[in-house]
Amino acid sequence: QNMAYGVKPPALGDLAFNLAESADYIFDHAIFNDCMASVDFCEQMVKETNPVAAVQAETTSAPGRDIHGYKTIADIMRALNPFTGEFYLETLHVARYTREMYCLFGGRHTHPSTIMPGGCSADITHQTCTDYYVRLMRYFDYVKRSVPMHDNLYDFFLQELPGYDMVGYRPTNLVNWGCFDDPDYVDYDYRNMTEWGRRRYITPGVAIDGELISTDLVEINLMIRILLGSSYFDGWENEPTFVDKDPLGNPVDKNHPWNKVTLPRPQKRDFTDKYTWVVSPRIYDQRTDTHVCCDTGGGPFARQWCTAKAGIVDFGYVKATGHSLQMVLPRSPNMPEMELEWKVPEKSNAIERDRARTYHQAYAALIALHNLERAMKEVQAGRTKSWNKFKVPESAVSCGFHEAARGVLSHHMVIREGKIANYQPYPPTPWNASPRDSFGTPGPYEDAVQ
């Protein structure tokens, strides 16, 4: 909407958005990892499904025991038991105060009541920033224990269970729109999107067969195709074309979201033909004239993979090296300063997606800290305006690229005569849960279990 309405929020408005969204990330990744995904690795589950590994875990020392406090791998597993495990219960408390962090700027979790075109309507004061800071520092204590604990656990499974690295394996075909705009560079103008997109604290990117092929949001936008094949929709090839060229004059495909028309065709489920309401987003690779099925890696995997490979991000707390992300976590109430490094793994598989989610908690917390420091400077300088007025134009073509906690989120809008003529949102679900497309290519979920 900022792009469509030609409005740029004040710096504090952009920073407020970043602070709300980073709080959502650290909330979501903590509760997803340790109250959902880690059930697969808890003592109760492992004893039932792999008793030999459970016995081995009892005598396997945890390398990070001096940091996280668990002497053996079995102790970590017990700490993750649902509703009784120490770390599981601690994560539930973390979920409470990270939601509070979000609400300080977003108003309501998870769909904010204060974030709007032109900025943020929250009343942002020194007290707002202080309340956020206190909770964030508490979170650093938590994540400093969480990362080495999960590293120990995942390394144990990879070592003790040969072939575990092929669980959930997929070719490294990734989509990541990048997120957390820098107020000094973003103007929400499509014509400048290449530059301000690359200035994000998480770099956008598309990877195909383990190669980062683009970090250019304009180029990435034009690569997107929406295919059918197994979906309960009719094609729109005979419908009017909304956009034939983007604001830079580049040709826009008929199957691009700007031109997609939603034509539902309810019918009985048939797994040999039509079987879902989910469509099939794909990346068109002009080099090979193919429509590539990409996934989000659960969100963190794709974001960190593309950012690390791009080697652009460097804001003091985090540096992308071309093969890793180096992070410096500041001193917190009960823990000293800590350095972490997430290295791009050889494979995209289930356990590395879980590992990336753990490291992403630290990454998101550092983005939050950096943006909070900038927000406090704005408030201290008396620049407390966080919202600018806007006017709905008679006509516009716009797109918004961001990252939900679990992956890509884009919105594509066409305005005509002051009204929305076409609006197409694409959250992570269609990218990850898409069915077989018109070329017979299965979506990531189907592909990972075949």
Secondary structure per residue as TSV (DSSP state, phi and psi in degrees):
chain	resnum	aa	ss	phi	psi
A	1	Q	-	360.0	-37.3
A	2	N	H	-57.6	-40.9
A	3	M	H	-67.3	-44.5
A	4	A	H	-64.7	-39.6
A	5	Y	H	-90.4	-3.8
A	6	G	T	64.3	38.4
A	7	V	-	-121.4	137.9
A	8	K	-	-114.4	125.8
A	9	P	-	-65.6	157.3
A	10	P	-	-60.0	161.9
A	11	A	H	-53.7	-41.6
A	12	L	H	-64.8	-30.2
A	13	G	H	-66.7	-44.8
A	14	D	H	-63.9	-41.5
A	15	L	H	-65.9	-38.0
A	16	A	H	-62.3	-41.6
A	17	F	H	-60.3	-46.0
A	18	N	H	-61.9	-38.3
A	19	L	H	-69.6	-39.2
A	20	A	H	-65.6	-45.6
A	21	E	H	-69.1	-38.5
A	22	S	H	-66.3	-33.9
A	23	A	H	-65.0	-37.7
A	24	D	H	-64.5	-39.3
A	25	Y	H	-61.2	-50.9
A	26	I	H	-68.7	-29.8
A	27	F	H	-65.1	-53.7
A	28	D	H	-64.9	-44.4
A	29	H	H	-69.1	-34.5
A	30	A	H	-66.3	-50.7
A	31	I	H	-72.2	-32.4
A	32	F	H	-67.7	-46.1
A	33	N	H	-66.1	-50.1
A	34	D	H	-102.6	-5.5
A	35	C	H	-117.9	-1.7
A	36	M	T	-131.2	-71.8
A	37	A	G	-64.0	-38.5
A	38	S	G	-72.8	-6.4
A	39	V	G	-58.8	-31.1
A	40	D	G	-63.2	-23.4
A	41	F	G	-111.6	5.0
A	42	C	S	-76.9	164.5
A	43	E	H	-58.2	-46.3
A	44	Q	H	-58.8	-45.2
A	45	M	H	-69.4	-45.3
A	46	V	H	-67.1	-37.3
A	47	K	H	-60.9	-35.9
A	48	E	H	-80.8	-36.4
A	49	T	H	-99.6	-24.4
A	50	N	-	-150.7	71.5
A	51	P	H	-59.8	-29.4
A	52	V	H	-64.5	-43.4
A	53	A	H	-65.5	-35.2
A	54	A	H	-63.8	-41.0
A	55	V	H	-66.6	-43.6
A	56	Q	H	-62.0	-35.8
A	57	A	H	-63.6	-29.1
A	58	E	H	-64.4	-28.8
A	59	T	T	-109.8	7.5
A	60	T	-	-98.6	115.7
A	61	S	B	-68.5	144.5
A	62	A	-	-89.2	117.8
A	63	P	T	-56.8	-30.8
A	64	G	T	-97.1	23.2
A	65	R	H	-59.1	-32.0
A	66	D	H	-70.3	-17.6
A	67	I	H	-96.5	-52.6
A	68	H	H	-92.2	-16.0
A	69	G	-	92.6	1.6
A	70	Y	-	-104.3	120.7
A	71	K	-	-71.4	-40.0
A	72	T	B	-123.3	166.9
A	73	I	H	-63.7	-35.0
A	74	A	H	-63.5	-35.4
A	75	D	H	-62.9	-38.8
A	76	I	H	-64.0	-44.5
A	77	M	H	-59.1	-42.4
A	78	R	H	-64.5	-35.9
A	79	A	H	-66.9	-16.8
A	80	L	T	-101.4	2.8
A	81	N	S	-60.1	129.9
A	82	P	T	-58.3	132.3
A	83	F	T	71.5	-11.1
A	84	T	T	-125.5	-26.7
A	85	G	-	-66.7	141.5
A	86	E	H	-59.6	-47.7
A	87	F	H	-73.8	-34.0
A	88	Y	H	-58.6	-47.8
A	89	L	H	-67.8	-37.0
A	90	E	H	-62.3	-38.3
A	91	T	H	-64.7	-33.6
A	92	L	H	-62.8	-37.8
A	93	H	H	-67.9	-38.6
A	94	V	H	-60.0	-40.1
A	95	A	H	-60.3	-32.7
A	96	R	H	-68.4	-51.8
A	97	Y	H	-79.6	-21.2
A	98	T	H	-73.6	-31.2
A	99	R	H	-65.8	-38.4
A	100	E	H	-60.6	-40.4
A	101	M	H	-58.3	-46.0
A	102	Y	H	-60.2	-45.8
A	103	C	H	-67.1	-22.7
A	104	L	H	-60.1	-33.1
A	105	F	H	-112.7	-31.4
A	106	G	H	-92.9	-15.5
A	107	G	S	83.1	-55.4
A	108	R	S	-137.5	139.1
A	109	H	S	-107.5	134.0
A	110	T	S	-101.5	-13.6
A	111	H	S	-96.3	110.1
A	112	P	-	-68.6	149.7
A	113	S	S	-100.9	-7.5
A	114	T	S	-110.4	-17.4
A	115	I	E	-85.1	126.1
A	116	M	E	-151.6	170.7
A	117	P	T	-55.5	133.5
A	118	G	T	94.1	-6.8
A	119	G	E	138.9	-138.3
A	120	C	E	-134.4	132.5
A	121	S	-	-92.4	3.0
A	122	A	S	-65.2	150.5
A	123	D	-	-84.7	100.1
A	124	I	-	-98.9	114.4
A	125	T	-	-125.3	177.9
A	126	H	H	-60.1	-35.4
A	127	Q	H	-66.6	-38.6
A	128	T	H	-57.8	-47.9
A	129	C	H	-65.5	-38.9
A	130	T	H	-65.7	-43.2
A	131	D	H	-60.3	-39.3
A	132	Y	H	-67.1	-44.7
A	133	Y	H	-61.0	-43.2
A	134	V	H	-59.3	-44.2
A	135	R	H	-70.4	-37.3
A	136	L	H	-64.5	-41.8
A	137	M	H	-65.0	-35.8
A	138	R	H	-63.5	-38.0
A	139	Y	H	-66.4	-35.3
A	140	F	H	-60.4	-37.5
A	141	D	H	-57.0	-42.9
A	142	Y	H	-66.6	-49.2
A	143	V	H	-71.4	-27.0
A	144	K	H	-65.7	-27.5
A	145	R	H	-86.0	-35.4
A	146	S	H	-65.4	-44.9
A	147	V	H	-62.7	-53.9
A	148	P	H	-65.0	-31.0
A	149	M	H	-62.7	-46.7
A	150	H	H	-69.7	-37.5
A	151	D	H	-56.0	-47.0
A	152	N	H	-59.9	-43.3
A	153	L	H	-66.4	-48.5
A	154	Y	H	-66.7	-39.7
A	155	D	H	-63.0	-35.8
A	156	F	H	-61.4	-47.2
A	157	F	H	-64.8	-40.6
A	158	L	H	-65.8	-33.7
A	159	Q	H	-79.0	-41.6
A	160	E	H	-85.7	-20.0
A	161	L	S	-122.3	86.9
A	162	P	T	-55.8	135.4
A	163	G	T	93.7	-7.5
A	164	Y	G	-64.9	-23.4
A	165	D	G	-71.1	-7.9
A	166	M	G	-98.3	-2.4
A	167	V	T	-69.8	121.4
A	168	G	T	71.0	17.5
A	169	Y	-	-66.6	138.7
A	170	R	B	-142.9	152.9
A	171	P	-	-55.9	150.0
A	172	T	-	-79.7	77.8
A	173	N	-	-113.7	104.9
A	174	L	E	-125.9	147.4
A	175	V	E	-123.7	138.0
A	176	N	E	-154.8	118.9
A	177	W	-	-85.3	-6.2
A	178	G	-	75.7	162.9
A	179	C	B	-165.5	173.4
A	180	F	-	66.4	80.2
A	181	D	-	-70.4	147.1
A	182	D	-	-89.5	117.6
A	183	P	T	-57.5	-23.9
A	184	D	T	-71.6	-17.8
A	185	Y	T	-122.0	-33.8
A	186	V	-	-73.5	132.6
A	187	D	-	-126.7	1.3
A	188	Y	-	63.3	18.7
A	189	D	-	-91.9	124.7
A	190	Y	G	-55.3	-37.2
A	191	R	G	-65.1	-20.5
A	192	N	G	-110.0	11.0
A	193	M	H	-65.9	-29.6
A	194	T	H	-58.1	-47.7
A	195	E	H	-71.2	-53.0
A	196	W	H	-71.5	-23.5
A	197	G	H	-64.8	-39.7
A	198	R	H	-74.5	-12.1
A	199	R	T	-88.8	0.4
A	200	R	S	-65.5	155.2
A	201	Y	S	-72.7	-16.3
A	202	I	B	-124.8	120.3
A	203	T	-	-77.0	131.3
A	204	P	-	-67.0	156.8
A	205	G	E	-175.2	154.3
A	206	V	E	-124.6	129.6
A	207	A	E	-117.8	134.6
A	208	I	E	-129.8	124.5
A	209	D	T	52.3	42.1
A	210	G	T	77.8	11.7
A	211	E	E	-118.4	128.6
A	212	L	E	-75.9	108.4
A	213	I	E	-96.7	-16.7
A	214	S	E	-162.3	144.9
A	215	T	-	-123.7	15.8
A	216	D	-	-98.0	111.6
A	217	L	H	-63.4	-31.2
A	218	V	H	-65.4	-48.4
A	219	E	H	-62.7	-42.9
A	220	I	H	-62.5	-43.1
A	221	N	H	-55.5	-44.1
A	222	L	H	-74.6	-14.1
A	223	M	H	-78.8	-20.1
A	224	I	E	-72.1	133.3
A	225	R	E	-130.3	141.6
A	226	I	E	-109.1	114.2
A	227	L	E	-108.0	159.3
A	228	L	-	-108.9	-124.4
A	229	G	S	108.6	-65.6
A	230	S	S	-119.8	16.7
A	231	S	B	-101.6	154.7
A	232	Y	S	-81.0	54.4
A	233	F	B	-139.9	152.8
A	234	D	-	-89.5	154.7
A	235	G	-	-72.0	162.7
A	236	W	-	-117.0	23.0
A	237	E	T	-62.8	-24.0
A	238	N	T	-98.6	3.7
A	239	E	S	-86.7	158.0
A	240	P	-	-60.2	147.7
A	241	T	-	-88.4	124.1
A	242	F	S	-78.0	-43.3
A	243	V	-	-134.4	116.8
A	244	D	S	-100.1	-20.1
A	245	K	B	-140.7	143.3
A	246	D	-	-79.2	174.7
A	247	P	T	-60.0	-13.1
A	248	L	T	-98.3	0.7
A	249	G	S	90.4	4.9
A	250	N	-	-76.1	140.4
A	251	P	B	-65.2	142.4
A	252	V	-	-115.3	128.6
A	253	D	-	-70.6	153.1
A	254	K	T	-62.1	-28.6
A	255	N	T	-93.3	12.3
A	256	H	S	-74.6	150.8
A	257	P	G	-53.8	-33.3
A	258	W	G	-58.4	-29.0
A	259	N	G	-105.7	-5.1
A	260	K	-	-69.6	134.2
A	261	V	-	-116.5	132.1
A	262	T	-	-85.2	110.9
A	263	L	-	-125.3	84.5
A	264	P	B	-66.1	143.5
A	265	R	-	-136.3	82.4
A	266	P	-	-60.3	142.0
A	267	Q	-	-165.5	170.7
A	268	K	-	-69.9	141.3
A	269	R	-	-67.9	132.3
A	270	D	-	-141.6	108.6
A	271	F	T	-70.2	-5.5
A	272	T	T	-95.5	-3.7
A	273	D	S	-141.8	-97.5
A	274	K	-	-104.0	130.9
A	275	Y	-	-147.6	13.6
A	276	T	B	-161.6	157.6
A	277	W	S	-86.6	-6.0
A	278	V	-	-81.2	134.6
A	279	V	-	-88.5	-175.7
A	280	S	E	-123.6	87.9
A	281	P	E	-68.1	139.3
A	282	R	E	-138.8	161.4
A	283	I	E	-103.4	123.4
A	284	Y	E	-84.8	118.0
A	285	D	E	-96.7	102.7
A	286	Q	T	-64.1	-26.2
A	287	R	T	-63.0	-35.7
A	288	T	T	-117.4	0.4
A	289	D	T	55.3	46.4
A	290	T	E	-128.6	154.7
A	291	H	E	-102.4	108.0
A	292	V	E	-93.0	132.4
A	293	C	-	-83.8	108.7
A	294	C	-	-108.3	157.9
A	295	D	B	-126.9	173.9
A	296	T	-	-96.6	-2.0
A	297	G	T	60.3	27.8
A	298	G	T	76.7	-0.6
A	299	G	T	109.4	-74.1
A	300	P	H	-60.0	-39.3
A	301	F	H	-60.7	-49.8
A	302	A	H	-66.0	-40.9
A	303	R	H	-62.7	-46.0
A	304	Q	H	-73.0	-37.9
A	305	W	H	-60.4	-51.4
A	306	C	H	-66.6	-41.2
A	307	T	H	-65.5	-44.3
A	308	A	H	-62.6	-46.7
A	309	K	H	-65.3	-36.5
A	310	A	H	-67.3	-33.4
A	311	G	T	66.2	29.7
A	312	I	-	-100.0	-44.3
A	313	V	-	-63.6	130.9
A	314	D	B	-163.5	96.1
A	315	F	S	-125.2	31.4
A	316	G	S	94.8	-59.0
A	317	Y	S	-79.9	-27.0
A	318	V	E	-135.0	136.7
A	319	K	E	-134.7	127.9
A	320	A	E	-89.4	128.9
A	321	T	-	-103.9	-8.7
A	322	G	S	103.5	-19.6
A	323	H	S	-141.0	-2.5
A	324	S	E	-160.8	173.3
A	325	L	E	-120.0	119.4
A	326	Q	E	-97.6	128.9
A	327	M	E	-126.5	141.9
A	328	V	E	-120.2	110.5
A	329	L	E	-91.9	125.2
A	330	P	-	-70.6	166.1
A	331	R	-	-57.4	137.6
A	332	S	B	-125.8	176.4
A	333	P	T	-49.7	-40.0
A	334	N	T	-123.1	7.3
A	335	M	B	-137.3	144.8
A	336	P	-	-76.6	175.0
A	337	E	-	-57.0	145.1
A	338	M	E	-138.2	140.8
A	339	E	E	-107.8	135.8
A	340	L	E	-127.7	154.5
A	341	E	E	-141.8	118.0
A	342	W	E	-94.5	122.3
A	343	K	E	-103.2	138.7
A	344	V	-	-59.2	119.5
A	345	P	-	-76.3	163.1
A	346	E	S	-71.1	-30.3
A	347	K	-	-127.2	152.8
A	348	S	B	-98.8	104.4
A	349	N	-	-141.7	179.0
A	350	A	H	-61.4	-45.5
A	351	I	H	-72.6	-32.3
A	352	E	H	-74.6	-27.3
A	353	R	H	-68.9	-38.2
A	354	D	H	-64.9	-43.0
A	355	R	H	-62.7	-43.1
A	356	A	H	-60.4	-37.0
A	357	R	H	-64.6	-34.9
A	358	T	H	-67.3	-48.1
A	359	Y	H	-65.5	-30.5
A	360	H	H	-67.9	-24.3
A	361	Q	H	-62.1	-41.2
A	362	A	H	-68.7	-43.5
A	363	Y	H	-59.4	-48.9
A	364	A	H	-64.3	-37.1
A	365	A	H	-65.4	-35.9
A	366	L	H	-71.8	-36.3
A	367	I	H	-61.8	-41.9
A	368	A	H	-61.0	-45.3
A	369	L	H	-63.2	-44.5
A	370	H	H	-62.0	-44.9
A	371	N	H	-69.9	-32.3
A	372	L	H	-66.2	-41.7
A	373	E	H	-60.2	-40.0
A	374	R	H	-68.8	-39.8
A	375	A	H	-64.6	-40.0
A	376	M	H	-64.6	-35.0
A	377	K	H	-65.3	-38.9
A	378	E	H	-62.9	-46.0
A	379	V	H	-65.0	-44.5
A	380	Q	H	-63.9	-29.0
A	381	A	T	-85.0	-0.6
A	382	G	T	84.2	7.6
A	383	R	-	-90.6	74.1
A	384	T	-	-96.1	-0.4
A	385	K	-	-69.2	131.0
A	386	S	-	-127.1	10.2
A	387	W	B	-151.3	138.9
A	388	N	-	-118.4	147.4
A	389	K	-	-68.1	155.2
A	390	F	-	-142.2	163.9
A	391	K	-	-133.0	133.7
A	392	V	-	-71.1	124.5
A	393	P	-	-78.9	166.6
A	394	E	S	-69.5	-36.6
A	395	S	E	-148.1	147.7
A	396	A	E	-167.3	153.3
A	397	V	E	-127.1	123.8
A	398	S	E	-145.5	164.3
A	399	C	E	-147.8	151.8
A	400	G	E	-129.5	121.8
A	401	F	E	-112.6	123.9
A	402	H	E	-149.1	-177.0
A	403	E	E	-127.1	117.2
A	404	A	E	-68.9	167.7
A	405	A	T	-54.2	-36.8
A	406	R	T	-102.9	14.5
A	407	G	E	142.9	-168.3
A	408	V	E	-59.0	143.6
A	409	L	E	-142.2	117.5
A	410	S	E	-131.3	148.9
A	411	H	E	-127.1	134.6
A	412	H	E	-128.2	121.9
A	413	M	E	-132.9	142.0
A	414	V	E	-124.2	126.5
A	415	I	E	-111.5	131.5
A	416	R	E	-135.7	134.6
A	417	E	T	53.6	39.1
A	418	G	T	74.0	9.3
A	419	K	E	-128.8	156.9
A	420	I	E	-72.4	118.0
A	421	A	E	-92.1	-32.4
A	422	N	E	-153.7	136.9
A	423	Y	E	-143.6	122.3
A	424	Q	E	-132.7	110.0
A	425	P	E	-97.3	143.2
A	426	Y	E	-132.8	97.6
A	427	P	-	-81.1	-174.4
A	428	P	H	-62.4	-30.9
A	429	T	H	-54.8	-52.4
A	430	P	H	-63.4	-30.5
A	431	W	H	-67.7	-41.8
A	432	N	H	-87.7	-34.6
A	433	A	H	-106.2	16.4
A	434	S	-	-63.9	149.1
A	435	P	-	-86.1	-171.9
A	436	R	-	-60.5	131.9
A	437	D	-	-88.5	-172.5
A	438	S	T	-67.5	-12.9
A	439	F	T	-97.9	1.9
A	440	G	S	85.3	7.0
A	441	T	-	-82.1	124.7
A	442	P	-	-73.9	156.4
A	443	G	-	-74.2	171.3
A	444	P	H	-57.3	-44.6
A	445	Y	H	-60.9	-48.3
A	446	E	H	-62.0	-43.4
A	447	D	H	-63.2	-38.2
A	448	A	H	-70.3	-21.0
A	449	V	H	-109.5	3.7
A	450	Q	-	-76.5	360.0
